Amino acid sequence: MALYQTAAGILDRLQQKEGAVKTLVYDSGYKNVRQLYALLCETLRYSTVIEEIIKSSELLRGPKKLPMNLAKVLVYDLLFGKGLQCGGRWKSTILAHRARLQAELAKLKVKKKVSNNQDLVTSMGGSLDGPALPRYVRVNTLKTSMDDVLTYFKRQGYTYLGKARSIKELIDFGQKSGKSFLQDLHIPNLLVFPPSTDFHKDSLYTAGHLILQDKASCLPALLLDPPVGSCVIDACAAPGNKTSHLAAIVQNKGKIFAFDLDTKRLATMSTLLLRAGVTCQELANQDFLTVSPCDPKYQKVSHILVDPSCSGSGMPDRMRVLTEESGSDQDERLQALSAFQRRAVSHALRFPSVQYVVYSTCSIHQQEDEDVVKDILEQHPDFRLVNVLPMWPARGLNTFPGSECCLRASLSETLTNGFFVALFQRRSPEEKR
Ligand SMILES: C[S@@+](CC[C@H](N)C(=O)[O-])C[C@H]1O[C@@H](n2cnc3c(N)ncnc32)[C@H](O)[C@@H]1O
């Protein structure tokens, strides 16, 4: 029951605008953070559908008053999720209504002229930008190889459709359900499955051979591309998906110094890195801004990844709609966030041997993205932007000369969460002259 009660409590707090989903999940103290986060994301995605079913089935009528948000998470898991896993005293109430709830779902599909759940969500505005986010799976080359994973999925009955040739092909594929998959067009070792695919119980996932990571969040480590054996800093690292990607790129050779302020998130990160077979890391529960660039320990650091706290405005739409703050609150929050983001990138550029610094956010706000990059370039003339991934279609907003070197990502343009990335490179001595 704790799972559903905690999820319902977070839905209440979201409605009170007390924070973003991820923050509330971490603050809840619930042990299985991934399970809780997944349940919330999916309940929010299905929210309109679930509300309609709850209304038409009259689930909330009757002597026992089931709270709305608790009803929502229970109905989600019963009809669209893994089936009720617990549920305490409310389980019997929900199960007594099971046939009615299923009948209302079937009626709704007939009314909306759709045959599957995904199409139902889309037809009821669950995905405002159009396509649904596919399930991206990064093959962890520290533990396995692309060939072995392809063979594994084919044996599981999946049809392999080869490497995608265009974003359009990915978008068309994103509308599909069923057992087929593609290799991604831009990111090596990334597979693309239909949106509804769930690998949380898959043995390759639980053994750390597969990492469930959105495509856009694979960009920072890919673009930083530290050579095998190099010394790297991950400045704001937890829960560690980008650290594990960096470790795969350096093939566990060299060193990754990873910092995070949040003890709980660092603990989750340790578990994740252990499962992913990462051995080249040194984790520290430390404010990155207090890490001294003069410390001999970091003299060889040549590459730094800065993925600081941000507004998270690039996360899926329903959650954004539910967590959006009012104008002045948001302005204040964005100012505070972007001030920290500037300090974190500036600090990274002060490490004596650093050649490349990648900056990323999962925000779509110019204040946290292009504005930060513009100020950094003005303050640090020794660095310039690298024009990364020329074939990537969405570029930085045209707010300063060179902004097109930055990447943006969105559901509609790149079939990913909203994201921003910029890569800084130290100018060569010749260039400086
Ligand atoms: C966007 S998340 C990082 C996600 C991570 N890079 C990943 O891919 O899993 C931002 C992180 O920055 C951490 N953070 C915030 N302020 C920090 C600081 N001053 N020093 C180090 N970490 C900080 C937060 O605790 C949070 O875990």
The ligand as an SDF file (V2000), in Angstrom:
LIG
                    3D

 27 29  0  0  0  0  0  0  0  0999 V2000
   20.0690   17.1460  -13.2500 C   0  0  0  0  0  0  0  0  0  0  0  0
   20.6050   16.3100  -11.8530 S   0  0  0  0  0  0  0  0  0  0  0  0
   21.9850   15.3990  -12.4620 C   0  0  0  0  0  0  0  0  0  0  0  0
   21.6170   14.1640  -13.2330 C   0  0  0  0  0  0  0  0  0  0  0  0
   22.8270   13.3220  -13.5490 C   0  0  0  0  0  0  0  0  0  0  0  0
   23.8150   14.0490  -14.2900 N   0  0  0  0  0  0  0  0  0  0  0  0
   22.4320   12.0570  -14.3130 C   0  0  0  0  0  0  0  0  0  0  0  0
   22.6030   12.0100  -15.5080 O   0  0  0  0  0  0  0  0  0  0  0  0
   21.9770   11.1200  -13.6900 O   0  0  0  0  0  0  0  0  0  0  0  0
   21.3970   17.5690  -10.9550 C   0  0  0  0  0  0  0  0  0  0  0  0
   22.1410   17.1040   -9.7280 C   0  0  0  0  0  0  0  0  0  0  0  0
   22.9180   18.1750   -9.2490 O   0  0  0  0  0  0  0  0  0  0  0  0
   23.0690   18.0200   -7.8640 C   0  0  0  0  0  0  0  0  0  0  0  0
   23.6000   19.3000   -7.3400 N   0  0  0  0  0  0  0  0  0  0  0  0
   22.9340   20.4560   -7.1280 C   0  0  0  0  0  0  0  0  0  0  0  0
   23.7840   21.3940   -6.6690 N   0  0  0  0  0  0  0  0  0  0  0  0
   25.0170   20.8340   -6.6310 C   0  0  0  0  0  0  0  0  0  0  0  0
   26.3110   21.2930   -6.2540 C   0  0  0  0  0  0  0  0  0  0  0  0
   26.5150   22.5400   -5.8290 N   0  0  0  0  0  0  0  0  0  0  0  0
   27.3500   20.4290   -6.3280 N   0  0  0  0  0  0  0  0  0  0  0  0
   27.1550   19.1510   -6.7410 C   0  0  0  0  0  0  0  0  0  0  0  0
   25.9420   18.6620   -7.0900 N   0  0  0  0  0  0  0  0  0  0  0  0
   24.8970   19.4930   -7.0410 C   0  0  0  0  0  0  0  0  0  0  0  0
   21.6780   17.6370   -7.4260 C   0  0  0  0  0  0  0  0  0  0  0  0
   21.7060   17.0000   -6.1690 O   0  0  0  0  0  0  0  0  0  0  0  0
   21.2610   16.6970   -8.5570 C   0  0  0  0  0  0  0  0  0  0  0  0
   21.5230   15.3670   -8.2080 O   0  0  0  0  0  0  0  0  0  0  0  0
  1  2  1  0
  2  3  1  0
  2 10  1  0
  3  4  1  0
  4  5  1  0
  5  6  1  0
  5  7  1  0
  7  8  2  0
  7  9  1  0
 10 11  1  0
 11 12  1  0
 11 26  1  0
 12 13  1  0
 13 14  1  0
 13 24  1  0
 14 15  1  0
 14 23  1  0
 15 16  2  0
 16 17  1  0
 17 18  1  0
 17 23  2  0
 18 19  1  0
 18 20  2  0
 20 21  1  0
 21 22  2  0
 22 23  1  0
 24 25  1  0
 24 26  1  0
 26 27  1  0
M  CHG  2   2   1   9  -1
M  END
$$$$
